Amino acid sequence: MLKRNNKYFDGITLVSGIFLLSVTLITQAADTREDKNVNQSASQTSPNNKTEIDLGASGYVSAYAKNAKALLGFDESGRQSAEMAFDVVDKHEERIGVLNDYLLTQNGEIKYAIVLVRDLPIQDDTMVKKMVAIPIDKIMLDEKSELSMAELQIVVGLTKEKVNQLPEFDITGSNGAQSEIKYDFSARELMGMKVIGESDALLGILDDLIISNNDLVSYAVIKASGVLGISDKLVAAPFKALQINSKDEKVRLNVTVQALEDAPGFQIRKPY
């Protein structure tokens, strides 16, 4: 009888031990999951519960990304010159005109390229100029490695005759031409806008746009004013982080002046 009872108690002890071990393992697993969730949350937000903005363009690695100022013919003083803008040729490499602007959406997607068509013949042999909007999927940059920057050109997948037949584009919309074109901003409209930060402090001026190979504006380049208002430092911020108010001609970026001052400086890479 005593031997039978010992076996009984041994069984209870074994079951109890297994139960306690299971509870311990489950508790440790739950704690690990909780710690992991806390760490993920901390990595996604700042101490002020704001999403961190990656200043300095650490993700800008494409050697073939392009900057709008060079493509559109802006000089260092911010003035646009048709002589400096990229030439536009048709698919037979016949010259059409020059690149004048880009039309893009709020998220930075480029929808159209605006081309200044030069020397358009009309019926009485008068030569005229006009702006036309060409869908961006008909546009490509000739990036042959043997070409210098001065020889690079924009190639349109249309003939010169087809381009000439496009209606004139008026960015003011006053003539109603190409009214079906939908966009939020033009590149020329954005460049030169004031950039406002936290507490409505002036961060600087929107100086340039970085365009990736998928025809998306990936970064805005800001010429920082600096803490003392005397800095000319360039800092790149993700375009999607900007809040653009075209009516007031202002751009908002939710960072402090000091954060912009502390961010890595940005330098345009030119692959050609």
C-alpha positions in Angstrom: 0.0 0.0 0.0 2.8 2.4 0.9 4.6 1.6 -2.4 1.5 2.3 -4.4 1.0 5.7 -2.7 4.6 6.7 -3.4 4.0 6.1 -7.1 0.8 8.2 -6.9 2.6 11.1 -5.3 5.5 10.8 -7.8 3.0 11.1 -10.6 1.5 14.2 -9.1 4.9 15.8 -8.7 5.8 15.0 -12.3 2.6 16.5 -13.7 3.0 19.6 -11.5 6.6 20.1 -12.7 5.6 19.9 -16.3 2.7 22.4 -15.7 5.0 24.9 -14.0 7.6 24.6 -16.8 4.9 25.2 -19.4 3.7 28.3 -17.6 7.2 29.7 -17.4 8.0 29.1 -21.1 4.7 30.8 -22.1 5.4 33.8 -19.9 8.9 34.2 -21.3 7.6 34.0 -24.9 4.9 36.7 -24.1 7.6 39.0 -22.6 9.8 38.5 -25.7 7.0 39.4 -28.0 6.1 42.5 -25.9 9.8 43.7 -25.9 9.9 43.2 -29.7 6.8 45.2 -30.2 8.2 48.0 -28.0 11.5 48.0 -29.9 9.7 48.2 -33.3 7.5 51.0 -32.1 10.5 52.9 -30.8 12.3 52.6 -34.1 9.4 53.9 -36.0 8.7 57.0 -33.9 10.7 59.7 -32.3 10.5 60.5 -28.5 7.7 63.0 -29.4 5.7 60.2 -31.1 6.5 61.7 -34.6 7.7 59.7 -37.5 11.3 60.4 -38.1 12.2 62.2 -41.4 15.3 60.9 -43.0 17.2 64.1 -43.9 20.4 63.9 -46.0 19.2 61.5 -48.7 20.8 58.4 -47.2 18.8 56.4 -49.7 20.0 58.3 -52.7 22.3 55.8 -54.3 21.4 55.8 -58.0 24.2 57.1 -60.2 21.6 57.9 -62.8 19.2 60.0 -60.8 18.7 63.4 -62.3 18.2 66.9 -60.9 15.5 69.1 -62.3 17.6 72.3 -62.3 20.1 70.8 -64.8 17.5 69.3 -67.0 15.4 72.5 -67.2 18.3 74.8 -67.7 18.5 76.7 -64.4 21.8 78.5 -63.6 23.3 78.9 -60.1 21.4 82.2 -59.6 18.1 80.4 -60.1 17.3 81.8 -63.6 16.1 79.5 -66.3 17.7 79.8 -69.8 16.5 77.9 -72.9 20.1 77.8 -74.0 21.0 75.7 -71.0 18.0 73.4 -71.0 18.3 69.9 -72.5 17.5 69.5 -76.2 14.5 67.5 -77.2 14.6 65.3 -80.3 12.1 63.0 -81.9 12.6 59.3 -82.4 14.5 60.0 -85.7 16.8 62.4 -83.7 15.4 65.4 -85.5 15.4 68.4 -83.1 12.1 69.5 -81.7 12.9 72.1 -79.0 14.0 72.2 -75.4 12.7 70.8 -72.1 10.9 73.6 -70.2 9.0 72.0 -67.2 7.6 68.9 -65.5 4.0 68.4 -64.3 3.8 66.2 -61.2 1.3 65.0 -58.6 1.3 65.5 -54.8 3.2 62.2 -54.3 6.0 63.3 -56.7 4.9 61.2 -59.7 5.8 63.0 -62.9 3.0 62.9 -65.4 4.1 65.2 -68.3 7.1 66.9 -69.7 6.5 70.4 -71.0 8.5 71.1 -74.2 9.1 74.4 -75.8 8.7 73.6 -79.5 10.9 75.9 -81.6 10.6 77.1 -85.2 7.2 75.6 -85.9 6.2 76.2 -89.5 2.6 77.2 -90.2 0.7 77.7 -93.5 2.1 81.1 -94.4 5.7 80.0 -93.6 5.8 82.0 -90.4 7.9 80.3 -87.8 6.3 80.2 -84.3 7.0 78.7 -80.9 4.6 77.0 -78.5 4.6 74.8 -75.4 3.2 71.3 -75.6 2.7 68.7 -72.8 4.0 65.2 -73.7 3.2 62.2 -71.5 6.2 61.2 -69.5 6.1 57.6 -70.8 6.9 59.0 -74.2 10.1 60.7 -72.9 13.5 59.3 -72.2 17.0 60.7 -71.5 19.7 59.6 -73.9 22.4 58.3 -71.4 25.0 56.9 -73.8 28.2 56.7 -71.8 30.3 58.2 -74.6 28.2 61.5 -74.6 29.3 64.5 -72.6 26.7 66.4 -70.5 26.6 69.1 -73.3 25.6 66.4 -75.8 22.9 64.7 -73.7 19.4 65.1 -75.0 15.8 64.1 -74.3 14.3 61.7 -76.8 10.5 61.7 -77.5 8.9 58.5 -78.8 7.0 60.5 -81.4 7.8 62.1 -84.8 8.3 65.8 -85.1 5.0 66.0 -87.1 3.1 64.3 -84.3 4.5 66.7 -81.7 3.7 69.7 -83.9 0.1 68.5 -84.0 -0.3 68.6 -80.2 -2.4 71.5 -78.9 -0.6 74.4 -77.3 -0.3 74.0 -73.5 -0.9 77.0 -71.3 0.1 76.4 -67.7 -2.3 79.1 -66.5 -5.2 77.3 -68.1 -6.5 80.5 -69.6 -6.9 79.1 -73.1 -8.4 75.8 -72.1 -6.0 73.8 -74.3 -5.3 70.2 -73.1 -7.7 70.7 -70.3 -7.8 67.0 -69.7 -4.3 67.1 -68.2 -4.4 66.5 -64.5 -1.5 67.4 -62.2 -0.9 69.2 -58.8 2.3 71.2 -59.4 5.0 72.1 -61.9 8.6 71.7 -61.1 9.3 75.4 -61.9 6.5 76.4 -59.6 8.1 74.5 -56.7 11.7 75.6 -57.0 12.2 78.8 -55.1 9.4 78.3 -52.7 10.0 79.0 -49.0 10.2 76.0 -46.8 8.7 76.4 -43.3 9.4 74.1 -40.4 8.2 73.6 -36.8 6.9 76.7 -35.0 6.6 78.3 -38.5 10.4 78.9 -38.6 11.9 79.5 -42.0 14.1 76.5 -42.9 15.2 77.8 -46.3 14.3 77.6 -50.0 13.3 74.6 -52.1 16.3 74.7 -54.4 16.1 71.5 -56.6 14.3 68.2 -57.2 15.9 64.8 -57.5 14.2 62.6 -60.1 14.7 58.9 -60.1 14.7 56.5 -63.0 11.0 55.6 -62.5 10.0 59.3 -63.2 9.4 60.0 -59.5 10.6 63.0 -57.6 12.3 61.2 -54.7 13.9 64.1 -52.9 13.6 67.8 -52.5 16.9 69.7 -52.1 16.6 72.6 -49.6 19.0 75.4 -49.4 19.0 75.9 -45.6 18.8 79.3 -44.0 20.6 78.0 -40.9 20.2 78.9 -37.2 21.6 82.4 -37.8 20.0 82.8 -41.2 23.4 82.8 -43.0 23.8 79.2 -44.2 23.9 78.0 -47.8 24.0 74.3 -46.9 22.1 71.9 -49.2 20.0 69.2 -47.4 17.8 66.6 -49.2 14.5 65.6 -47.7 12.1 62.9 -48.9 9.6 64.6 -51.3 6.8 62.6 -49.6 7.6 64.4 -46.3 6.7 67.8 -47.8 3.3 69.5 -47.4 3.0 71.8 -50.3 0.6 74.8 -50.4 0.9 76.2 -53.9 -1.7 78.9 -53.1 0.5 80.5 -50.4 3.7 79.4 -52.3 5.0 77.7 -49.2 6.3 74.2 -48.4 6.1 72.8 -44.9 8.6 70.2 -43.6 8.0 69.2 -39.9 11.5 69.5 -38.6 13.3 72.1 -36.6 15.9 74.6 -37.9 18.5 72.8 -35.8 17.6 69.4 -37.2 18.1 70.7 -40.7 21.4 72.3 -39.6 22.6 69.0 -38.1 21.6 66.9 -41.2 24.3 65.7 -43.6 25.1 68.1 -46.4 23.9 67.1 -49.9 25.9 67.3 -53.1 24.4 66.6 -56.6 26.1 63.6 -58.2 26.6 64.0 -61.9 27.2 60.6 -63.7 28.2 62.4 -66.9 
